[in-house]
Amino acid sequence: MKHFVYIVAMNIVMFCGSSGTEAAAAVGAANTAAPPNFVVIFTDDQGYQDVGCFGSPDIRTPRLDTMATQGMKFTSFYAQPVCGPSRAALMTGCYPMRVAERGNTKQVHPILHADEITVAEVLKTKGYATACFGKWDLAKHAQSGFFMDLFPTRQGFDYFFGTPTSNDGVANLYRNEELIEPKSNMATLTKRYTDEAIGFMKKHKDQPFFVYVPHTMPHTRLDASAQFKGKSTRGLYGDVIEEIDFNVGRILDTIEEMGVAKNTYVLFTSDNGPWLIKNKDHADGHLPGDHGGSAGPLRSGKVSTFEGGVRVPTILWGPDRVPAGTTCDSIASTMDVLPTFAALADAEVPTDRVIDGEDIRHLFHGNFNTATADKAYFYYLRVHLQAVRQGQWKLHLPRDKEPVGAAPFSRNQHIGPADRIGFAGPFLVDLQNDPGETTNVANQNPQTVQRLLTLAEEMREDLGDYDRVGRNMRFFDAGDERPTRPPVPAPRARRPKKPAAK
């Protein structure tokens, strides 16, 4: 049985820019009688610079740019390095390393245990209508053979219209738990998810709603509708982003037309950085033929703990609540969604488990001066703690070039060769002055290095690392004695090479 309680634990750094004034801080601070609506638009593999207001030189995103002008842009917002873990973090408010999985095994893409509690389940306790439109990816990373009892409809969502996982080959389309369209036309998915989300909002406009739109795109295979295909100078990838932008605008327009804009928060973000393996020479996406995105000034991309892999473009919109035209430079993350939405909805939350996210209502409403300055954010790749950030400082921990704890990404083919590196000693970066993570300033800042090493060791004790299980890592299934190392799937046997022809 699921118990609705939370213990707030290791939270994230709160450093906000000076763009939020005292006057803006007051905007949206007052509560209203009706609980607010929430919409989360979650794209797949969209890079930090793949939005105009985040610096894209060739992808047109007028609706997202206007959304930022009318709301708040987060410039240090974090997801996880890979698709499934990001979804687990968003749904549970926890580092993926912490959450329980079916069979007590730490999969690459978490198979979220039925006894984990999602943000949808929390909001249901306050009478919210809840729906998911798009990619789920928490019932097994597969288009077939997944666990139906872990589908969105069993994890707090009243309604589901989408696909079980990524569209690497096909995207089978489901309505609730019924397969309605095997091998769906991927060119139609962005519009169809939006159509369904709009229909759901209109149907439930007289009660609070939580609408989650985890888009299939721009995860490859890419496709766009005839209205957008061939229109972007950035090629098909640009077409896909521009279609997403248009459909974000449709959602915002509908909220305005329904007359609920002043009681609705819309959060736009991505699940990880750009998939560089889809670009020529693993470069940052810039060519018309590149099917991956761009991290812009940030280093590397998806499947790495460099900033380009986990820092994602994020915009918050909420007229009369979110101060317009503001930029928040604090570190926030997908893990903050659950505790923040719960607080805004006045929902009762569980107390029988640790969560990692933080209630960041103060950031949503521009109250940047109340942020706590000494909290930390931790970067895991698979079951390996690789870095920690506090304020402007990020410390890459010593690691091998092919770390065991990152398997099956130890020999990481997803990122460029220059980023497939190890660190013989602590590598300290001043992200404020070096967002590209090029220069080690550890020798000049020994006290900062020691402080971050201490934080990392505390997190290892609490949550774990590749060589240990932390005291608050969750295992819900009955089984053997609590493991001492994170239980990961056995590596696949390599096929023997065929003998060379004589």
C-alpha positions as CSV (number, residue, x, y, z in Angstrom):
1,M,0.0,0.0,0.0
2,K,1.2,3.5,-0.8
3,H,1.6,5.9,2.1
4,F,1.3,9.6,1.3
5,V,4.2,11.1,3.3
6,Y,7.6,12.7,2.5
7,I,10.8,13.4,4.3
8,V,12.6,16.2,2.5
9,A,16.3,15.4,2.4
10,M,19.2,16.4,0.1
11,N,18.0,19.4,-1.7
12,I,19.5,21.6,-4.4
13,V,21.4,24.8,-4.6
14,M,19.4,27.9,-4.7
15,F,21.3,30.8,-6.4
16,C,19.1,33.2,-8.2
17,G,20.0,36.1,-10.5
18,S,19.3,39.7,-9.7
19,S,16.5,39.9,-12.3
20,G,13.8,39.3,-9.7
21,T,13.0,42.6,-8.0
22,E,11.2,43.2,-4.8
23,A,8.2,44.3,-6.7
24,A,8.2,41.2,-8.8
25,A,8.6,39.1,-5.7
26,A,5.2,40.1,-4.6
27,V,3.6,39.0,-7.9
28,G,1.6,35.8,-7.5
29,A,2.4,35.4,-3.8
30,A,-1.2,35.6,-2.7
31,N,-3.1,32.3,-2.6
32,T,-6.4,32.0,-4.4
33,A,-9.4,30.0,-3.3
34,A,-9.1,27.4,-6.1
35,P,-6.1,25.1,-6.3
36,P,-3.9,25.9,-9.3
37,N,-3.7,23.9,-12.5
38,F,-0.4,22.4,-13.6
39,V,0.9,21.6,-17.1
40,V,4.3,20.0,-17.6
41,I,5.6,19.9,-21.2
42,F,8.6,17.5,-21.3
43,T,10.6,17.2,-24.5
44,D,13.0,14.3,-25.3
45,D,16.6,15.0,-26.0
46,Q,16.2,18.7,-26.6
47,G,19.5,20.6,-26.0
48,Y,20.1,23.6,-23.9
49,Q,20.5,25.9,-26.9
50,D,17.6,24.5,-29.0
51,V,15.3,27.4,-28.1
52,G,15.5,30.9,-29.4
53,C,15.6,32.6,-26.0
54,F,18.4,30.2,-24.9
55,G,20.5,31.2,-27.9
56,S,19.5,29.1,-30.9
57,P,20.8,30.8,-34.0
58,D,18.7,28.9,-36.5
59,I,15.6,27.3,-34.8
60,R,12.6,29.6,-34.6
61,T,10.6,29.3,-31.4
62,P,8.4,32.4,-31.2
63,R,5.9,30.9,-28.7
64,L,8.5,29.6,-26.3
65,D,10.3,32.9,-26.5
66,T,7.1,34.8,-25.8
67,M,6.4,32.3,-22.9
68,A,9.8,33.3,-21.4
69,T,9.0,37.0,-21.9
70,Q,5.7,36.6,-20.1
71,G,7.2,34.3,-17.5
72,M,10.5,33.0,-16.1
73,K,13.5,31.4,-17.7
74,F,15.6,29.0,-15.6
75,T,19.2,28.9,-16.7
76,S,20.5,26.2,-14.3
77,F,17.7,23.7,-14.4
78,Y,18.7,20.0,-14.2
79,A,17.4,16.7,-15.5
80,Q,19.1,13.4,-15.5
81,P,21.6,12.2,-18.2
82,V,19.2,9.6,-19.8
83,C,15.5,9.4,-20.7
84,G,14.1,6.9,-18.2
85,P,16.0,8.2,-15.1
86,S,14.7,11.7,-15.9
87,R,11.1,10.5,-15.9
88,A,11.6,8.6,-12.6
89,A,13.1,11.8,-11.1
90,L,10.2,13.9,-12.3
91,M,7.5,11.5,-11.2
92,T,8.9,10.8,-7.7
93,G,10.9,13.8,-6.7
94,C,14.0,11.6,-6.2
95,Y,17.3,10.8,-7.6
96,P,16.8,7.7,-9.8
97,M,19.4,5.9,-7.7
98,R,17.1,6.2,-4.7
99,V,13.8,4.9,-6.1
100,A,12.7,1.3,-5.8
101,E,12.4,-0.7,-8.9
102,R,10.6,-4.0,-9.7
103,G,12.8,-6.9,-8.8
104,N,15.1,-4.6,-6.8
105,T,17.4,-4.2,-9.9
106,K,18.8,-0.8,-10.9
107,Q,17.9,-0.8,-14.6
108,V,19.3,1.7,-17.1
109,H,15.8,3.0,-17.5
110,P,14.0,2.4,-14.2
111,I,11.1,0.1,-14.0
112,L,9.3,2.2,-11.4
113,H,8.0,0.1,-8.5
114,A,4.3,0.2,-7.9
115,D,4.9,1.4,-4.3
116,E,6.7,4.5,-5.4
117,I,4.5,7.5,-5.2
118,T,4.1,9.8,-8.2
119,V,3.3,13.5,-8.4
120,A,0.0,12.5,-10.0
121,E,-0.9,10.3,-7.0
122,V,-0.2,13.2,-4.6
123,L,-2.4,15.6,-6.6
124,K,-5.2,13.1,-6.8
125,T,-5.6,13.4,-3.1
126,K,-6.8,17.0,-3.7
127,G,-9.3,16.1,-6.4
128,Y,-7.1,16.8,-9.4
129,A,-8.0,15.4,-12.8
130,T,-4.7,13.9,-14.1
131,A,-3.6,12.9,-17.6
132,C,-0.4,11.9,-19.4
133,F,0.0,12.5,-23.2
134,G,3.2,11.0,-24.7
135,K,6.1,8.8,-23.8
136,W,5.9,7.0,-20.4
137,D,9.1,4.9,-20.2
138,L,8.7,3.7,-16.6
139,A,7.1,0.3,-17.1
140,K,10.1,-1.1,-19.1
141,H,12.1,0.4,-21.9
142,A,10.2,-1.4,-24.6
143,Q,7.3,-1.0,-27.0
144,S,6.0,-4.4,-26.2
145,G,6.5,-6.8,-23.3
146,F,6.3,-4.0,-20.7
147,F,4.4,-4.2,-17.4
148,M,0.9,-3.0,-17.9
149,D,0.4,-2.8,-14.1
150,L,3.0,0.0,-14.1
151,F,1.4,2.1,-16.8
152,P,0.3,5.7,-16.1
153,T,-3.2,4.5,-15.4
154,R,-1.9,2.5,-12.5
155,Q,0.4,5.3,-11.2
156,G,-2.0,8.1,-10.6
157,F,-3.2,9.2,-14.0
158,D,-6.9,9.1,-14.9
159,Y,-6.1,9.1,-18.6
160,F,-3.3,8.1,-20.9
161,F,-2.8,8.7,-24.6
162,G,0.7,7.9,-25.7
163,T,3.4,5.3,-26.2
164,P,5.2,3.0,-23.7
165,T,8.8,4.2,-24.4
166,S,11.1,5.8,-27.0
167,N,10.5,5.7,-30.7
168,D,13.9,4.2,-31.7
169,G,12.1,1.9,-34.2
170,V,8.4,2.3,-33.8
171,A,5.9,4.1,-31.5
172,N,2.9,1.9,-30.6
173,L,0.1,4.2,-29.6
174,Y,-2.2,3.5,-26.6
175,R,-5.3,5.0,-25.2
176,N,-5.4,4.2,-21.5
177,E,-4.4,0.5,-21.6
178,E,-5.6,-0.4,-25.1
179,L,-3.3,-0.5,-28.1
180,I,-5.1,1.6,-30.7
181,E,-2.4,2.0,-33.3
182,P,0.6,-0.2,-33.8
183,K,3.5,1.5,-35.5
184,S,1.8,4.9,-35.4
185,N,2.7,7.7,-37.9
186,M,5.4,9.6,-35.9
187,A,4.9,12.7,-38.0
188,T,1.5,13.1,-36.3
189,L,2.4,12.6,-32.7
190,T,3.3,16.1,-31.6
191,K,0.0,17.5,-32.8
192,R,-2.1,14.5,-31.6
193,Y,-0.7,14.6,-28.1
194,T,-1.5,18.3,-28.0
195,D,-5.0,17.8,-29.4
196,E,-5.7,15.3,-26.6
197,A,-4.2,17.5,-23.9
198,I,-6.4,20.4,-25.0
199,G,-9.4,18.2,-25.1
200,F,-8.7,17.0,-21.5
201,M,-8.2,20.5,-20.2
202,K,-11.4,21.7,-21.7
203,K,-13.3,18.7,-20.3
204,H,-11.9,19.4,-16.8
205,K,-11.8,23.2,-16.7
206,D,-14.1,23.3,-13.7
207,Q,-11.8,21.2,-11.5
208,P,-8.1,21.4,-10.9
209,F,-6.1,19.5,-13.5
210,F,-2.5,18.2,-13.9
211,V,-1.6,17.6,-17.5
212,Y,1.8,15.9,-18.3
213,V,2.9,16.1,-21.9
214,P,6.1,14.1,-22.4
215,H,6.7,14.5,-26.1
216,T,8.1,11.7,-28.2
217,M,10.2,14.2,-30.1
218,P,13.0,15.2,-30.7
219,H,14.2,11.7,-29.8
220,T,15.0,10.0,-33.0
221,R,13.5,8.7,-35.2
222,L,12.6,12.3,-36.1
223,D,9.5,13.2,-38.1
224,A,7.3,16.3,-38.5
225,S,4.0,17.0,-40.0
226,A,3.6,18.5,-43.5
227,Q,2.9,21.9,-42.0
228,F,6.5,22.0,-40.6
229,K,8.6,19.5,-42.6
230,G,11.2,21.2,-44.7
231,K,10.7,24.6,-43.3
232,S,13.6,25.0,-40.9
233,T,17.1,26.0,-41.9
234,R,18.3,23.6,-39.3
235,G,16.9,20.6,-41.2
236,L,14.5,18.0,-39.9
237,Y,15.6,18.5,-36.3
238,G,14.7,22.2,-36.6
239,D,11.3,21.2,-38.1
240,V,10.6,19.1,-35.1
241,I,11.4,21.8,-32.5
242,E,9.5,24.4,-34.4
243,E,6.4,22.1,-34.5
244,I,6.8,21.5,-30.7
245,D,7.0,25.3,-30.3
246,F,3.8,25.9,-32.2
247,N,1.9,23.3,-30.2
248,V,3.2,24.8,-26.9
249,G,1.5,27.9,-28.1
250,R,-1.8,26.0,-28.7
251,I,-1.8,24.9,-25.1
252,L,-1.1,28.4,-23.8
253,D,-3.8,29.8,-26.1
254,T,-6.3,27.2,-24.8
255,I,-5.6,28.1,-21.2
256,E,-6.2,31.7,-22.0
257,E,-9.4,31.0,-23.9
258,M,-10.7,28.9,-21.0
259,G,-10.2,31.8,-18.6
260,V,-7.9,29.9,-16.2
261,A,-4.5,31.4,-17.1
262,K,-4.2,33.3,-13.8
263,N,-4.7,30.0,-11.9
264,T,-2.4,27.8,-14.0
265,Y,1.4,27.1,-14.0
266,V,2.9,25.8,-17.3
267,L,6.5,24.3,-17.0
268,F,8.4,23.6,-20.2
269,T,11.7,21.6,-20.0
270,S,13.6,18.6,-21.5
271,D,14.6,15.2,-20.2
272,N,18.3,15.5,-20.9
273,G,20.8,17.1,-23.2
274,P,21.3,16.6,-26.9
275,W,22.0,13.1,-28.3
276,L,25.3,13.9,-30.0
277,I,25.7,10.5,-31.5
278,K,23.0,11.6,-34.0
279,N,25.3,14.5,-35.2
280,K,28.2,14.4,-37.6
281,D,31.4,13.6,-35.7
282,H,29.5,13.8,-32.3
283,A,29.6,17.6,-32.7
284,D,27.2,20.0,-31.2
285,G,24.2,20.0,-33.5
286,H,24.4,22.7,-36.2
287,L,24.2,21.1,-39.6
288,P,20.9,20.6,-41.5
289,G,21.6,16.9,-41.6
290,D,22.3,16.6,-37.8
291,H,19.4,14.8,-36.1
292,G,20.7,15.7,-32.6
293,G,20.5,19.0,-30.7
294,S,22.8,21.6,-29.4
295,A,24.0,22.3,-25.9
296,G,25.5,25.7,-27.0
297,P,28.1,26.9,-24.5
298,L,27.8,23.8,-22.3
299,R,30.1,20.8,-22.6
300,S,29.0,17.4,-24.1
301,G,25.5,16.0,-24.2
302,K,23.2,13.2,-23.3
303,V,24.7,10.2,-21.4
304,S,27.2,12.4,-19.6
305,T,27.5,14.4,-16.4
306,F,29.0,17.4,-18.1
307,E,26.6,20.3,-18.1
308,G,25.5,19.7,-21.6
309,G,24.2,16.3,-20.6
310,V,22.0,17.4,-17.8
311,R,21.3,21.2,-17.9
312,V,18.2,21.8,-19.9
313,P,16.2,24.7,-21.3
314,T,13.4,25.5,-18.9
315,I,10.6,28.1,-18.9
316,L,7.8,28.7,-16.4
317,W,4.6,30.6,-17.3
318,G,1.9,31.7,-14.9
319,P,0.3,35.1,-15.4
320,D,-0.1,37.2,-12.2
321,R,1.9,34.5,-10.3
322,V,5.2,34.1,-12.1
323,P,6.8,37.6,-12.6
324,A,7.2,38.4,-16.3
325,G,10.5,38.7,-18.0
326,T,12.6,37.2,-15.1
327,T,15.6,34.9,-15.2
328,C,16.4,32.6,-12.4
329,D,20.0,31.4,-12.3
330,S,19.4,29.1,-9.3
331,I,20.0,25.4,-9.6
332,A,16.6,23.7,-9.7
333,S,15.6,20.3,-11.1
334,T,12.9,18.0,-12.2
335,M,12.9,16.6,-8.7
336,D,11.5,19.8,-7.4
337,V,8.2,19.4,-9.4
338,L,6.6,17.0,-6.9
339,P,7.2,18.9,-3.7
340,T,6.5,22.3,-5.3
341,F,3.2,21.2,-6.9
342,A,2.2,19.5,-3.7
343,A,2.8,22.7,-1.7
344,L,0.9,24.8,-4.2
345,A,-2.0,22.4,-4.2
346,D,-2.0,22.1,-0.4
347,A,-1.7,18.4,-0.8
348,E,-0.7,16.0,2.0
349,V,2.5,14.3,1.1
350,P,4.1,11.0,2.4
351,T,6.4,10.9,5.4
352,D,7.7,7.4,5.2
353,R,10.5,8.0,2.7
354,V,13.2,10.4,1.7
355,I,12.8,12.6,-1.3
356,D,15.4,14.8,-2.8
357,G,13.5,17.6,-4.4
358,E,12.6,20.9,-2.7
359,D,9.6,23.1,-2.6
360,I,10.7,26.0,-4.8
361,R,7.5,28.1,-4.7
362,H,9.7,31.1,-3.7
363,L,11.6,30.8,-7.1
364,F,8.3,30.4,-9.0
365,H,7.1,33.7,-7.5
366,G,10.3,35.6,-7.9
367,N,11.3,35.6,-4.2
368,F,15.0,34.9,-5.0
369,N,16.3,36.5,-1.9
370,T,14.9,33.7,0.3
371,A,16.9,31.0,-1.5
372,T,19.3,29.0,0.7
373,A,22.9,29.4,-0.5
374,D,24.6,26.2,0.7
375,K,22.6,23.3,-0.7
376,A,24.1,20.8,-3.2
377,Y,23.2,19.0,-6.3
378,F,24.7,15.6,-7.2
379,Y,25.4,14.2,-10.7
380,Y,24.9,10.4,-11.1
381,L,25.5,8.5,-14.3
382,R,23.8,5.1,-13.8
383,V,24.9,4.0,-10.3
384,H,28.0,6.2,-10.3
385,L,28.3,9.5,-8.4
386,Q,30.5,11.6,-10.7
387,A,30.2,15.2,-9.6
388,V,28.7,17.6,-7.1
389,R,27.7,21.3,-7.4
390,Q,27.3,23.9,-4.7
391,G,26.8,27.5,-5.9
392,Q,29.1,28.4,-8.7
393,W,31.4,25.5,-8.0
394,K,31.2,22.0,-9.6
395,L,33.6,19.3,-8.6
396,H,34.2,16.3,-10.9
397,L,35.2,13.5,-8.6
398,P,38.2,11.3,-9.5
399,R,37.2,8.5,-11.9
400,D,38.5,6.1,-14.5
401,K,38.2,6.8,-18.2
402,E,35.8,3.8,-18.4
403,P,34.2,3.8,-14.9
404,V,32.6,0.5,-13.9
405,G,29.7,2.2,-12.2
406,A,28.6,3.8,-15.5
407,A,28.1,0.5,-17.3
408,P,26.7,-0.1,-19.9
409,F,28.0,3.4,-20.7
410,S,31.5,2.8,-19.4
411,R,32.9,2.9,-22.9
412,N,30.7,5.8,-23.8
413,Q,30.0,6.0,-27.5
414,H,27.2,8.6,-27.1
415,I,29.5,11.5,-26.6
416,G,32.5,13.0,-28.3
417,P,36.0,11.4,-27.9
418,A,37.3,14.5,-26.1
419,D,34.7,14.0,-23.3
420,R,35.4,10.2,-22.8
421,I,37.9,11.0,-20.2
422,G,38.7,10.3,-16.6
423,F,40.1,12.5,-13.8
424,A,43.2,11.5,-11.8
425,G,42.3,13.9,-9.1
426,P,39.5,16.4,-8.3
427,F,38.6,18.6,-11.2
428,L,37.0,21.8,-9.9
429,V,35.1,24.1,-12.3
430,D,33.9,27.7,-11.8
431,L,30.6,27.4,-13.7
432,Q,29.9,31.1,-13.5
433,N,33.0,31.9,-15.5
434,D,33.6,28.6,-17.2
435,P,30.3,27.0,-18.3
436,G,32.2,24.9,-20.8
437,E,34.1,23.1,-18.0
438,T,37.5,23.5,-19.6
439,T,39.8,24.6,-16.7
440,N,40.6,22.9,-13.4
441,V,40.9,25.5,-10.6
442,A,41.2,22.9,-7.8
443,N,44.7,24.0,-6.8
444,Q,43.6,27.6,-6.3
445,N,40.6,26.7,-4.2
446,P,41.6,23.8,-1.8
447,Q,38.9,24.6,0.8
448,T,36.2,24.5,-1.8
449,V,37.5,21.2,-3.1
450,Q,37.5,19.7,0.5
451,R,34.0,21.0,1.1
452,L,32.6,19.4,-2.0
453,L,34.5,16.1,-1.4
454,T,32.8,16.0,2.1
455,L,29.4,16.6,0.5
456,A,30.0,13.8,-1.9
457,E,31.0,11.4,0.8
458,E,27.8,12.3,2.8
459,M,25.7,11.6,-0.3
460,R,27.5,8.2,-0.8
461,E,26.5,7.3,2.8
462,D,22.9,8.4,2.3
463,L,22.2,7.3,-1.3
464,G,25.1,5.1,-2.4
465,D,27.6,4.8,-5.2
466,Y,28.8,2.1,-7.5
467,D,30.6,0.3,-4.7
468,R,28.0,0.7,-1.9
469,V,24.3,1.0,-1.1
470,G,23.3,4.0,0.8
471,R,21.2,3.8,3.9
472,N,18.2,5.5,2.2
473,M,18.2,3.6,-1.2
474,R,14.9,1.9,-1.5
475,F,14.2,-1.8,-2.1
476,F,10.5,-2.7,-1.8
477,D,10.4,-6.3,-3.1
478,A,11.0,-9.2,-0.8
479,G,14.3,-11.0,-1.5
480,D,17.7,-11.6,-0.2
481,E,19.5,-9.6,2.4
482,R,19.9,-5.9,1.6
483,P,22.7,-5.7,-1.0
484,T,26.0,-4.0,-0.3
485,R,26.4,-2.9,-3.9
486,P,23.7,-1.5,-6.3
487,P,22.2,-4.5,-8.0
488,V,22.5,-4.0,-11.7
489,P,21.6,-6.3,-14.6
490,A,24.3,-8.8,-15.6
491,P,26.2,-7.5,-18.7
492,R,25.1,-8.9,-22.0
493,A,27.5,-11.6,-23.3
494,R,29.4,-10.3,-26.3
495,R,28.9,-12.2,-29.5
496,P,32.1,-13.8,-30.7
497,K,33.7,-12.2,-33.7
498,K,33.4,-14.1,-36.9
499,P,36.8,-15.4,-38.1
500,A,38.2,-13.2,-40.9
501,A,37.8,-14.7,-44.4
502,K,40.9,-16.3,-45.7
